Amino acid sequence: MTDRYAVIGNPIGFTKSPFIHGTFAKATGQDLSYEAIEGPIGGFAATVDQFRADGAKGLNITAPFKLDAFAYATELSESARRAGAANCMKFEGDRIIAENFDGVGLVRDITINLDVKMKGRRVLMLGAGGAARGALLPFLRQEPSELVLVNRTLSKAVALAEEFAGCGPLMISGYAELADLAEGYDVVVNATSASLRGEMPPLPGNVLRGAELAYELAYGKGLTPFLQAARAEGVAKLADGVGMLVEQAAEAFSWWRGVRPSTAQVIVELTVPLS
Ligand code: ATR
């Protein structure tokens, strides 16, 4: 029997997940269907109740439902618990097991696809919202020499630093103070939502200079102001979040089906040139 999966979000029209999972299923010979569900705001639980009653096996969750999914689960993985949000669920009888693969997908894209090592390197993360939170533990597990979290609203960065104290060398900073740092960064990740509105986080001029990689979490937006600034500073590698998107999908697929799909070709097909 064909097993049913889906992604739920609102809006959902833009989603690439049915294409990605459909491609994975074909390539690995898995018998599954994967659809996109536009969940009504405030109606997440009722929609997923119905999907499960129809015999579905699992679900990906995108904005704005990652916190609803976290609350809906009966079991949370360590990464979902730490992220405070879920982007994937597996249904087994009454069990609703929640995961969060965003952070591990990002790390795989950086370290494997882009071949940029994080161990012993200096990493700067812009933003302290949900996207940044989900990446903190997977980043610290890579053992950077220092992970600096910078946010406009410092109190949010302070709260995250307290929560992740003891997990690794996590420091916080305001944007203006970054200008005073003597050392530069090897990897700079823009986990703010600024690019969605064509805005640039208020990074002092010299911060991107000498970095090996500038990574924009948003995808399909071409050269965002952040990536333009990185290019102007001569950063060697520029990337957007398409690889992260495909890698988190591959993690979900492996978890659901017990077989790991290859990602390279799907990433190529979804890549919008950065120029
Ligand atoms: P997400 O789930 O995508 O992380 P979020 O939780 O709303 O979204 O968080 C948005 C993040 O982008 C926050 O860190 C926000 O900074 P503040 O906490 O100071 O609001 C950051 N952000 C949004 N627009 C920004 C901008 N123009 N410059 C710098 N940071 C910005």
Residues whose N, C-alpha, C, O or C-beta is under 5 A from the ligand:
A	BS01	ATR	G127 A128 G129 G130 A131 A132 N151 R152 T153 K156 A191 T192 S193 A194 E199 M200 P201 P202
